[in-house]
Amino acid sequence: MEQKLIVSPSPHIHSGDTIQKNMVAVLIALIPAFLVALYTFRLDALLITTLSVLFCVGFEYLIVRFVMKKEPTILDGSAIITGVLLAFNVPAGLPVWILALGALFAIGVVKLTFGGLGNNIFNPAIAGRIFLLISFPAQMTSWPATAIAGTATDAVSSATVLGLLKQSPEALGALSLQQMFLGLEPGSLGEMSAAALLLGLIYLLWKKVITWHIPVTILATVALFTGILFLIDPLPQYNPLIHLFSGGLMLGAIFMATDYVTSPLTKKGMIIYGVGIGFVTVAIRLWGAYPEGISFAILLMNAFTPLINSYTTPKRFGEVVKNG
């Protein structure tokens, strides 16, 4: 019997991973943070997250189906992830129409304008958050107080830990590191609990959905940078543990900076990328106009990802390297 030799392009060995499987794994990793949000903000957390997902999925379906004239791509799960992450980056009780604008910008402008999943330059959820922060600063920086009865919309607005670092660092004495670690201080829906987000990181590493290079490098850079400053001048605003456990650092480092599409491909590139995000985050937090810097840092390093890839991707075997 004649045997045929079939020649095909690489890869020749397949791992069985699919976009859908990875998206489901990310959603599972986000469950602990979502449970903390539900406990803290009650029905507001459920409402904001549900509506954000519906907006993102709905806008993607309508734009792909009726504007781009293609088959809808909502089944890959990426729009759901964008919706959850966008919800996790906004305050509880954000007006629904503002949330809808953020979803439209994230999906319609940042993702689909560049061709959809795999082609976008910037992380859609991060870009959506920054768009809302710049367009609606008052609503995006109104933080409901946590751990009180009733819904978040009935709560008294209070400052975040990073806001106190900017305005009155001495007021941080009322908050312990344990409260920051567990998520008992004001903030966006998904950034509350460092402990819950670290559980998500462990799950993603266990499932090999991501590698350690980006999140660990970001956290280590923030800890090292602020730690050096704290040794020089031991003020609360330089305390590395406060910076690690507060704000959106954990959420950004674990779930958004690690986005396959907008992060570098090589391990060396990932480390360079992580160092850049960590450095810019601390610089904005300490000396910038905004108390939080992780979103701007990720967006900035997203823009540098193609350059990082070009300088860190290994040369193909037999390729002639030109000097000069």
Secondary structure, 3 states (H helix, E strand, C coil): CCCCCCCCCCCCCCCCCCHHHHHHHHHHHHHHHHHHHHHHHCHHHHHHHHHHHHHHHHHHHHHHHHHCCCCCCHHHCHHHHHHHHHHHCCCCCCCHHHHHHHHHHHHHHHHHHHCCCCCCCCCHHHHHHHHHHHHCHHHHCCCECCCCCCCHHHCCECCCHHHHHHHCHHHHHHCCHHHHHHCCCCCCCCCCCHHHHHHHHHHHHHCCCCCCHHHHHHHHHHHHHHHHHHHHCCCHHHCHHHHHHCCCHHHHHHHHCCCCCCCCCCHHHHHHHHHHHHHHHHHHHHHCCCCCCHHHHHHHHHHHHHHHHHHHCCCCCCCCCCCC
